Each structure stands twice: as C-alpha cells, then as structure tokens.
Amino acid sequence: MADISIQRIGKQVSQWGEGPIWWKEHLLYVDINGKQLIQLHPETGEETVWDIGERIGTVVPTDGDDVLYAGDTGYVRLNLKTGAKTPLGDPEAELRATNRFNDGKCDPAGRFWAGSISLVKNKGTANLYCLDTDGALSLKLKHLTNSNGICWSADAQTMYHIDTPTQQIRAFDYDQASGEIGNPRVAIDTAAKGYASSPDGMTIDVNGNLWVAFCHGGCVFCFDPAKDKELQRVDLPCIETTACAFGGPNLDRLFVTTGIKPGLDEPDAGRVFVVDGLGVQGVPAFPYKG
C-alpha cells in the first residue's frame, strides 16, 4: 500500500462539521451547531456557505438546484439559488425540545433516510425515518438513541446503520424496489474490540469495506464487515472526527469532517481533511429522486 497523505482543505471552521457527500465536483457538508450548509470545491478552494437558521444534521443533493436536509424542523427542500424552503414532513415535532435530526443519506433508489438523536440522551427515544420518492414518510427503526452513519453496499443488497451508543455497526437485508429492511444483525461490535471511542459517520468502498469516523477518537477505521475484521486506521489531528465520504474525480479521496471539543486547544479542529493514497474507490452518492 502506498503511503497515505492527509491535508487540510478549505478555510471554513465548523463548530461541528458533519454529513459530507460528494456531488458534481463539490463536497457538500453541514455545520450542525453553526446552522450552516457548506459547499467546497477541493481543487480551487472555493467555498459557498448558506446560513440555514436551524441545526441541520445532514444534506442530500437532487438532480436540480435543490437539496434536501433534515434538521430542527424535520425534512426540508432548499433551493440553493433562491433560498426558498419547502417543508416535507416533521415526524418528531412533539419531541423538538429533546430530539433533533442527525445523520442520513439517500439509498440507491433515491429515498432519503435520516435519523434522530436524543439530545438529553434518553435511551430508545430516537428513530430512523425514510422519505420516499413519492413524498411518503415512514418510520424504519425505532428505540434508537443516536441514529448515525448509514450506507448501502455496491450491490444494493445490504444496508449498514450505526446507533452510536451501542458502539455497533448493524447490517440489514435491503430491498431496493420496496425500501424494506430486515434480518438485522451485528456486523461490527467496536466495544467488543476494545474501542473506547464512538462510531459516528460512515461510508463504504467498492470492495464492501466500511470506513467509519470515530467521535472522541481522532481517527477513521476501515472494517471488512463480512469478516468482522479491522483493516486500517487513519489518524487525524483532532479528536472529534465526525464523518467521512469518498470523493474526487475518481472517488478515491476520503474527505473527513471534524468538530470542536470545548476546552481542548486543537488548531485544526472543525476543519475538513482529505486523505489520499488509500488505493480504493468509494461508492457514488445517490441523489433524492422525488
């Protein structure tokens, strides 16, 4: 394996960067606590920042000028040119004092999955939802606490999901035609492997291996879920590594978002990093098709 390189990109410093996704030569990601959406062109360094006015946990593209996000007010469509917002559904309106939306992505059929987090750490009070392409909103998983990383295998037969406090990555059979999931099982138990930090955002490569950012861990691990095996560790220069996504023209660059830990003096915290030289390609992102 060639030597890897890690470099800081862009000038934006996020309070809590999250949800990176590669789309049309740009990296889209959010600053949850800063209530911002950021678009970064890694080659030129050009950044565009939208002030959203609410905490947003994740963002997904469409084939047009719109993006969809999941935030304090639920699912919302945002036109990046006009700033117009269209509410699409808020399944946890009654829980707004304690919950907010967190991580999410689109599945291979273009449905937008997003989960919630209990901000007061009430176990089992968060959920995972799916916004179908016809606008129907359904509950997919309940009794969660911090719904986090989610991705699908390249053959579209398996979905992976993280409920962070469990320190587990779970696998589900996935039916692309219907969006149904079943047969839940533990693919990776990081606590059993002795990890003290928490699995957060996640992506997948063309070989089916999972790349998982570890909150409070300052690193990204690569796992083979078929063998329950750790393959590689990439250390980052700040402790709050929050999420990762493959991007670049060949989808062979790993972009990593980070956050700021209060009270800790880390000059690079809150920045975006790119890891080169991993020798693997990621699976392309899917836009929302509704």
N, C-alpha and C positions, 0 to 999 in steps of 0.2 A: 504494500500500500504506500502511495506517495505521501510525503509529508503534507499535513494539512496546514492551512493558514487561517488566521482569524483576524478580521479587521472591523473597525467601527465604520459605519456609513451614515450619511446624513448628519444634520445638525440638530434635529429635534430631540429634546429631552422629555420623555414621558414620565408622569408620576407613576403610572402603571400600564406599560405597553402590553398589548395582548392581540390575539386573533389575526396573526399575519396570514396573508393569502396573496399568491402571485396571479396577476391578471393583466394581460395586454402590456407587457414590458414594464409593469409597475408593481411595487409591493404596496398593498393596502393593509393597514392595521389600525388599531384603536388605542387611545389612551383612556382607560376606563375612568380613573379618578379625575383626569383633566377634561373629560367630557368632549373629546376631540376625535375626529377621523383624520388620518394622515395618509397621503399618497406619496410614495417615494420612488423616484427613478434612479436606480443604483448607479447607472453609467454616468449620468450628468450631475447627480446630487440634488436635482430639483425636487423640492418638496411643496406640496399643497396641503393646507390644513383647514379643515372645516370645524367650526365651533358648533357642536350639536345641541348644547343646552341641557343635556341629560347624560347620565352614565350609560355607555353602550358597551356590551360585553363582547360583541362580535359583529362582523360585517361580511356580506357576501355580494358578489357582483351580479349583474344581469348582462344581457347582450346589448343593452341600450345605454342611456345616460343615467339610469337609476342604479342605486344599490339598495339592498335591504339590510337593516340592522335589527338586533334585539337589544332592548335597553330598559330603562326605568319604566317606560310606558308601553312595553311589550314589543310586538313586531311592527316595524315601520318601514315604509318605502320612502327613500330620499332621492330627489332629483339633484344631481351634483351641479348642474348648470343653473337651475333656478332656486334651489334651496327648498323647494316645496316638499312637504311631508304628507304622507298618506298613512293613517293608522290602519293596520291589517289585523289586529287582534291582540288582546291583553288578557291572557288566561289567569294571571295572578294579580289582578288589580286589587283584590281584597288583601293581598299579602305584601303590598308595597312597602309597608313600614319595616318589614323584616327580610324580604327577599328582593333580589333583582336578577335580571338575566345575565348569564355569564357566557361561556364558550359555545360555539356552534359552527356548522358548515352545511353545505349542500351535498346531498347524496348524488350518485351517478344519474338519477332520473331528474334532477333539478329541484327536489324538495328541500326546504330549508329547515334543518334540525337545530334547535337551540335549547339549552338547559338553564335552570335557575340555580341560585346559590342562597343558602340561608346566611344572611349577614350576621345573625346573632348565634349561629352555629346550633340551631335547633335540629337535631338529628332526624332525618327522614321527612323533612318538610319541603324539600326541593324536588323538582321534576324535570323530565326531558320531554319536549314537545316537537311536533313536526308540522310545518306549514306546507300543505300540498300545493301542487301547481294550479289547482282549481280554487285556491284560497281557503280550503277547509283546514281547520286547525285541530290537531288531535294530540292526546296525551299518550306518550310511548313508554315511559318509565316513570314510576313514582317511588316514594320513600327514599329519595336521594338526599344528600346534604350539600354537596358542591359539585354539580354537574360540570364536567370539564372537557378535556380533549376528546375529539370524535373524528373518525376517519373510516374509509371503506377500502377493501382490498382491490387490487387492479382487476381481478376477475368479477368484481361486484357480487361476491357470494357471502362476504363476511363484513360485519360492522364491528368496530372496536370503540369502546367508550370507557371513560375514567370518571369515577365518583371519588374525588381526591382523598377524603378522609379514610377510605377503605384501603388506600395505598395499592389498589389492584387495577389492572387493565383487564376488562372483561370483553369477551368475544360473543357475538350473536350471529346466528344464521340470518341472512338478509335476502329478501325477495325484491328485486329491483322493480318488477312490474307493479306490485301492490304497496311496497314500502313497509311490509310487515317484517318484524324481527322475532326471533325465537331461539330456543336452545341456549340460554345464557350459560357461560362457563368462564372460569378464571383463566386467562391466558398467561398473565404475568403477575405474581404477587411480590411486590417490591419490599414489603415489610418482612416477608419470609426470607428474602435475600439479604436482609440486614440494613436496608437503606433507611436512614433517619429522615431524609427529606421527602417531599411530597410530589407525586407525578401530577403534572399540570397540563399544558397544551401538548398536542401530539400530531404527527404527520406520518406518512407511510411512503416507502420507496417501491420501485417496480419489482423488487425481489420479495416483497411482502414483509419486510422488516419495519418495525415501528421505531420512530425517533421521538423521544419523549423529553420535554423540558421539565426539570425538577425545581419547583419553587422551594426556596430556602436552601437549595443545594448547589447553585452556581454551576450547573452542568446540564448537558444533554446526553442521554443514554440511547444507544441503539440496541433493540432486542429482536430476536427471532421468536415470534410468538408460537410458531409451530413446534419449537424445541424448548420453549421456556428458557432461553439462553441469552445472556448478555454478550453482545458482540463488540461494542466500542463505547468509549466515553470521551466526550469533548468538554473540556473545562472552559468556562467563561470568566471574565474578570469582575463579575459582580454576583452577589449571592442569589438575587431574585431573577432567575431565568424563568420566563413565564410561558412561552410558546415558540413553535418553530414551524417553518414551511419551506419546501423546496421551490426554487425559482431560478431566474436567469434564462437565457435563450435555449439552453439545453436541459433545464430543470435539474442541474447538478450543483447548484449553490444552495446551502442551507442558511436561511435567514432566521435569526433568533431575536425575539423581543425580550425586554427586561423591565424591571420596576425598581423603584427606590425604596429601600428599607429605612424608615425613620431612625435617626440616631446613629446610623452607620456611615462613615466617611468613605464613599466609593465614587471616585471621579467619573467612572464610566456607567454608573447605574442610570437606568432609564433610556439608554441608547439602544439602537439596533445594531446587531453584528451580523456579519456574513462569514460562513465557514466554507472555504474552498479546498479542493483536493481530496474529497471523501471518496471519489471514484464510483459514485452511484447516482442514479437519477430518481427523482420523485414522480409521483402520480399527478397528472394535471388537476387543477382545481375545477370544480363544476359550478356554473352559474345557476341562479334561480331561473326557472323556466315558466313561471306564471305571469 
